[in-house]
Every structure is written in C-alpha cells, then in structure tokens.
Amino acid sequence: MQSLINKYGKWALITGASSGIGAEFALQLAALNFNLVLVARRKEKLEQLSAELIAKFNIETLVISLDLSKPDFLETIQQQTNHLDIGLLINNAGFAITGSFLNDNLENQLSLLDVNCKAPLILSHYFGNRMLSSGSGGIINIASTAAFLPLPFWSNYAASKAYLLSFSEGIWHELKNKGIDVLAVCPGPTQTEFADTAKVNLGGMTAKAVVDCSLKNIGKNSSVIVGFENQFSTFFLRFFSRNLLIKFGAIFTKKIAVN
Ligand SMILES: NC(=O)c1ccc[n+]([C@@H]2O[C@H](COP(=O)([O-])OP(=O)(O)OC[C@H]3O[C@@H](n4cnc5c(N)ncnc54)[C@H](OP(=O)(O)O)[C@@H]3O)[C@@H](O)[C@H]2O)c1
C-alpha cells in the first residue's frame, strides 16, 4: 500500500484543528510525518497544539486563526498557503445548533451553513484545482450519520451534513480518474467539545476511532460510516418511510436534549 505521504505529498490542511476530531487528525498526520496547516478560530489552542507536534514529531506547521463563516476567509488562506504544496485537505470544522428553528436568529443559522457547507465547498474548489494541476491529492470531508435522516430540532445541522455527504460523493466520481481521492466520513456521536457547543448529551466513540477509520478509507471508498453500530443502524433506515424517519429523528434529538 502506498503511504499517504507518498501519495499526497508533505503538507496537509486541517480545518477545526483546535479540538476534537480535527486535533486528532493533526496528531495522527504529524505521526505520519505530514507538515500541517492548522485552521480554526482559537489561536492559543492552535499554537499550543502546534508546539506539541513540533516538539514530538519535528514537523513544520502553520497556524491560521480565522472564522470560516466570514466571507474573506479564503483570501487569508490563499495568501498564507500560496507557497505550500497542500496535497491533503481535511474539511472538519463544523457545529450544530440545537432547538426550534424559528426560535433562533437567522444569522446564526446561516453561519452554520457557511461553516458546515460553504467552507468545505470553497476549500474543495480552491485546493481541488491546485491538486488537479499537481496531479494528485486527497480531500476528506467530515459529514455525520445525521446525514441519513431529518432531525427535528437539529434540522439545519442534519441538512448540512446531508449536503456534505452528497456533495462529496458527487465530486468523488468527478475526480476519481484525475488522481484526486475524495472521502466523506460519517461519524456517529463522538466524545469531543461538539456536544457542549450544541448543548446536548452525546457520549459515543473516540475521535481516534474516527480518524483511524478516515485514514484507512481515503483512496478506497467514496464514503464511510464510522463503527459497526452506526453502519448497522443507518443500513436499516433505508427500509422506513420518510415520515417514520422524521419521528425517529425527533426521538433521537429529544433523547440527547439537555434538560
Ligand atoms: N462529535 C460528534 O458527535 C460528531 C458526530 C458526527 C460528526 N461530527 C462532525 O465532526 C466535525 C468536528 O467536530 P468535533 O466533534 O471534533 O467537535 P469540536 O471539538 O467542537 O470541534 C469543532 C472544530 O470546528 C472549529 N470551528 C467551529 N466553528 C468554526 C468557525 N466559524 N471557523 C473556524 N473553525 C470553526 C472549532 O474551532 P474554534 O472554536 O477554535 O474555531 C473546532 O476546532 C464537525 O464537522 C462535526 O459536525 C461530530
């Protein structure tokens, strides 16, 4: 098996690297000797992670602290990464908003779309074209098992992940004969800061399990559901009517709600 670094080159860019699954990607890719561009809003967390990775693995890093919901984020990333040959892109940053759609302000809901959908689209387009010119690359988009059914009180989040899964599978086909691998990863509940941000009780698998599964499947599949339990439950969802799926979704979001 060709090693990831031989296939994609020395540099990877990870969004949402300041915690959870993104930080675990940073750790595992650094252990494979990748140099890393670490992107998120919390500069201190990124700098701390960067220092740890440099000390432990002797890699090069670049910290870019920015908000992916802002319209000018690509310009900043372009300027700072122009000189780097980024062959592996991990679109991982994302968050959920819990609660009644109409109770939340529209700006908040739109920023979820910016971070969960628009940023991966923009970065896949920009770095995808650079990968096309260099003849190889990999794009990993972190979707969710929430992509497989509507989730009342998480309506926008579930829809954003359905978008990311479908988009990734589409471009997987478009790019598969052009040297660019695309993978949509669908974790179920995972123990990260995600649940606190979304104000839910989740538990679930480790970030390590999600990243192990992602790195094992890039270049082999168009999408992957992480963990047997999640594969099993999402498989059976296809046998139910859309109305029943909505009911299941509402039961799930009620179960995880913080009372
Ligand atoms: N945990 C789960 O149960 C679960 C399940 C399925 C899928 N996922 C998906 O996994 C991905 C990673 O989430 P996680 O579980 O690792 O949660 P997390 O620990 O909360 O990490 C989310 C990351 O996204 C970054 N981020 C959020 N908003 C941002 C913005 N506006 N601009 C730039 N960066 C932003 C955060 O960094 P800053 O706050 O520093 O900006 C953080 O690094 C998400 O796409 C999530 O939807 C999670």
The ligand as an SDF file (V2000), in Angstrom:
LIG
                    3D

 48 52  0  0  0  0  0  0  0  0999 V2000
  -18.7310   14.9500   17.9680 N   0  0  0  0  0  0  0  0  0  0  0  0
  -19.7270   14.3650   17.3430 C   0  0  0  0  0  0  0  0  0  0  0  0
  -20.5880   13.7200   17.9730 O   0  0  0  0  0  0  0  0  0  0  0  0
  -19.7920   14.3930   15.8360 C   0  0  0  0  0  0  0  0  0  0  0  0
  -20.5530   13.4290   15.1730 C   0  0  0  0  0  0  0  0  0  0  0  0
  -20.6260   13.4600   13.7900 C   0  0  0  0  0  0  0  0  0  0  0  0
  -19.9480   14.4400   13.0800 C   0  0  0  0  0  0  0  0  0  0  0  0
  -19.2200   15.3710   13.7480 N   0  0  0  0  0  0  0  0  0  0  0  0
  -18.5320   16.4130   12.9710 C   0  0  0  0  0  0  0  0  0  0  0  0
  -17.1580   16.3640   13.2520 O   0  0  0  0  0  0  0  0  0  0  0  0
  -16.5760   17.6360   12.9650 C   0  0  0  0  0  0  0  0  0  0  0  0
  -15.6110   18.0090   14.0740 C   0  0  0  0  0  0  0  0  0  0  0  0
  -16.3370   18.2180   15.2560 O   0  0  0  0  0  0  0  0  0  0  0  0
  -15.8420   17.7090   16.6930 P   0  0  0  0  0  0  0  0  0  0  0  0
  -16.7350   16.6190   17.1080 O   0  0  0  0  0  0  0  0  0  0  0  0
  -14.3870   17.4920   16.6990 O   0  0  0  0  0  0  0  0  0  0  0  0
  -16.2600   18.9840   17.5730 O   0  0  0  0  0  0  0  0  0  0  0  0
  -15.3860   20.1390   18.2710 P   0  0  0  0  0  0  0  0  0  0  0  0
  -14.4520   19.5380   19.2540 O   0  0  0  0  0  0  0  0  0  0  0  0
  -16.4010   21.1130   18.7600 O   0  0  0  0  0  0  0  0  0  0  0  0
  -14.5490   20.7520   17.0790 O   0  0  0  0  0  0  0  0  0  0  0  0
  -15.1080   21.6390   16.1200 C   0  0  0  0  0  0  0  0  0  0  0  0
  -13.9830   22.3900   15.4550 C   0  0  0  0  0  0  0  0  0  0  0  0
  -14.5390   23.2740   14.4650 O   0  0  0  0  0  0  0  0  0  0  0  0
  -13.9800   24.5540   14.6410 C   0  0  0  0  0  0  0  0  0  0  0  0
  -14.9210   25.5950   14.2260 N   0  0  0  0  0  0  0  0  0  0  0  0
  -16.2120   25.7370   14.5960 C   0  0  0  0  0  0  0  0  0  0  0  0
  -16.7270   26.8700   14.0670 N   0  0  0  0  0  0  0  0  0  0  0  0
  -15.7250   27.4530   13.3520 C   0  0  0  0  0  0  0  0  0  0  0  0
  -15.6240   28.6430   12.5950 C   0  0  0  0  0  0  0  0  0  0  0  0
  -16.6610   29.5030   12.4890 N   0  0  0  0  0  0  0  0  0  0  0  0
  -14.4580   28.9310   11.9800 N   0  0  0  0  0  0  0  0  0  0  0  0
  -13.3950   28.1070   12.1170 C   0  0  0  0  0  0  0  0  0  0  0  0
  -13.4270   26.9620   12.8170 N   0  0  0  0  0  0  0  0  0  0  0  0
  -14.5770   26.6420   13.4410 C   0  0  0  0  0  0  0  0  0  0  0  0
  -13.6710   24.6560   16.1470 C   0  0  0  0  0  0  0  0  0  0  0  0
  -12.6050   25.5650   16.3880 O   0  0  0  0  0  0  0  0  0  0  0  0
  -12.7370   27.0290   17.0330 P   0  0  0  0  0  0  0  0  0  0  0  0
  -13.8400   27.0090   18.0330 O   0  0  0  0  0  0  0  0  0  0  0  0
  -11.3810   27.2550   17.6390 O   0  0  0  0  0  0  0  0  0  0  0  0
  -12.9850   27.9230   15.8700 O   0  0  0  0  0  0  0  0  0  0  0  0
  -13.1960   23.2430   16.4320 C   0  0  0  0  0  0  0  0  0  0  0  0
  -11.8300   23.1300   16.1670 O   0  0  0  0  0  0  0  0  0  0  0  0
  -17.7430   18.6010   12.7690 C   0  0  0  0  0  0  0  0  0  0  0  0
  -17.9230   18.8540   11.3980 O   0  0  0  0  0  0  0  0  0  0  0  0
  -18.9370   17.8340   13.3250 C   0  0  0  0  0  0  0  0  0  0  0  0
  -20.1420   18.2110   12.7050 O   0  0  0  0  0  0  0  0  0  0  0  0
  -19.1170   15.3720   15.1200 C   0  0  0  0  0  0  0  0  0  0  0  0
  1  2  1  0
  2  3  2  0
  2  4  1  0
  4  5  1  0
  4 48  2  0
  5  6  2  0
  6  7  1  0
  7  8  2  0
  8  9  1  0
  8 48  1  0
  9 10  1  0
  9 46  1  0
 10 11  1  0
 11 12  1  0
 11 44  1  0
 12 13  1  0
 13 14  1  0
 14 15  2  0
 14 16  1  0
 14 17  1  0
 17 18  1  0
 18 19  2  0
 18 20  1  0
 18 21  1  0
 21 22  1  0
 22 23  1  0
 23 24  1  0
 23 42  1  0
 24 25  1  0
 25 26  1  0
 25 36  1  0
 26 27  1  0
 26 35  1  0
 27 28  2  0
 28 29  1  0
 29 30  1  0
 29 35  2  0
 30 31  1  0
 30 32  2  0
 32 33  1  0
 33 34  2  0
 34 35  1  0
 36 37  1  0
 36 42  1  0
 37 38  1  0
 38 39  2  0
 38 40  1  0
 38 41  1  0
 42 43  1  0
 44 45  1  0
 44 46  1  0
 46 47  1  0
M  CHG  2   8   1  16  -1
M  END
$$$$
